[in-house]
């Protein structure tokens, strides 16, 4: 019988969930679109939930497991400052 640690189970569950951090409002249609895109990318069902993040100036940050997709103004400014 295969036994998994609670940490391994949590890691595997996180790979099937997209946490969408946002600065402004996010519609259900946007969450469905993100879930669909992540489902295609990872070739497994991915659900999406929204969580407001007051540290973001505008835009979104999507986390799936340990992968982070940055589309926020804060992230873009950080990328610009590190490129200079």
C-alpha positions as CSV (number, residue, x, y, z in Angstrom):
1,X,0.0,0.0,0.0
2,X,1.3,3.4,-1.0
3,X,1.4,6.0,1.8
4,X,1.8,9.7,1.2
5,X,2.8,12.3,3.7
6,X,0.4,15.2,4.3
7,X,2.9,17.5,2.7
8,X,3.0,15.4,-0.5
9,X,-0.8,15.3,-0.6
10,X,-1.0,19.1,-0.1
11,X,1.5,19.6,-2.9
12,X,-0.4,17.4,-5.3
13,X,-3.7,19.1,-4.5
14,X,-2.1,22.6,-5.1
15,X,-1.1,21.5,-8.6
16,X,-4.8,21.3,-9.5
17,X,-5.8,24.7,-8.1
18,X,-5.1,28.2,-9.4
19,X,-5.1,30.9,-6.8
20,X,-5.9,34.2,-8.5
21,X,-4.7,37.1,-6.5
22,X,-6.1,40.4,-7.7
23,X,-6.1,44.1,-7.2
24,X,-9.6,44.9,-8.5
25,X,-12.7,42.9,-9.1
26,X,-12.5,39.5,-10.8
27,X,-15.6,38.1,-12.5
28,X,-16.6,34.5,-12.5
29,X,-16.1,34.4,-16.3
30,X,-12.5,35.5,-15.8
31,X,-11.9,32.7,-13.2
32,X,-13.5,30.2,-15.6
33,X,-11.2,31.4,-18.4
34,X,-8.1,31.1,-16.2
35,X,-9.2,27.6,-15.0
36,X,-9.7,26.6,-18.6
37,X,-6.3,27.9,-19.7
38,X,-4.5,26.2,-16.8
39,X,-6.4,22.9,-17.4
40,X,-5.1,23.0,-21.0
41,X,-1.6,23.9,-19.9
42,X,-1.2,21.3,-17.2
43,X,-3.4,18.7,-19.0
44,X,-5.4,18.0,-15.9
45,X,-8.5,19.6,-14.3
46,X,-7.6,22.9,-12.6
47,X,-10.0,24.9,-10.5
48,X,-9.6,28.6,-9.8
49,X,-10.5,30.8,-6.8
50,X,-9.9,34.5,-6.3
51,X,-8.3,36.3,-3.4
52,X,-7.9,40.0,-3.1
53,X,-4.3,41.2,-2.6
54,X,-4.0,44.9,-1.5
55,X,-0.3,44.9,-2.3
56,X,-1.0,44.6,-6.0
57,X,-1.4,48.0,-7.7
58,X,-3.4,46.5,-10.6
59,X,-3.6,43.2,-12.5
60,X,-3.4,39.5,-11.5
61,X,-1.0,37.0,-10.0
62,X,-1.9,33.3,-10.6
63,X,-0.3,30.5,-8.6
64,X,-0.6,26.9,-9.5
65,X,1.4,24.7,-7.2
66,X,4.9,26.4,-7.2
67,X,4.3,28.1,-10.6
68,X,3.6,31.8,-10.5
69,X,2.2,33.7,-13.5
70,X,2.6,37.5,-13.0
71,X,0.4,40.0,-14.8
72,X,0.4,42.7,-12.2
73,X,1.7,46.2,-12.3
74,X,3.9,45.5,-9.3
75,X,5.4,42.5,-11.0
76,X,6.1,44.4,-14.2
77,X,7.8,47.2,-12.2
78,X,9.9,44.7,-10.3
79,X,10.9,43.1,-13.6
80,X,11.8,46.5,-15.1
81,X,13.9,47.5,-12.1
82,X,15.9,44.2,-12.2
83,X,16.5,44.6,-15.9
84,X,18.1,48.1,-15.6
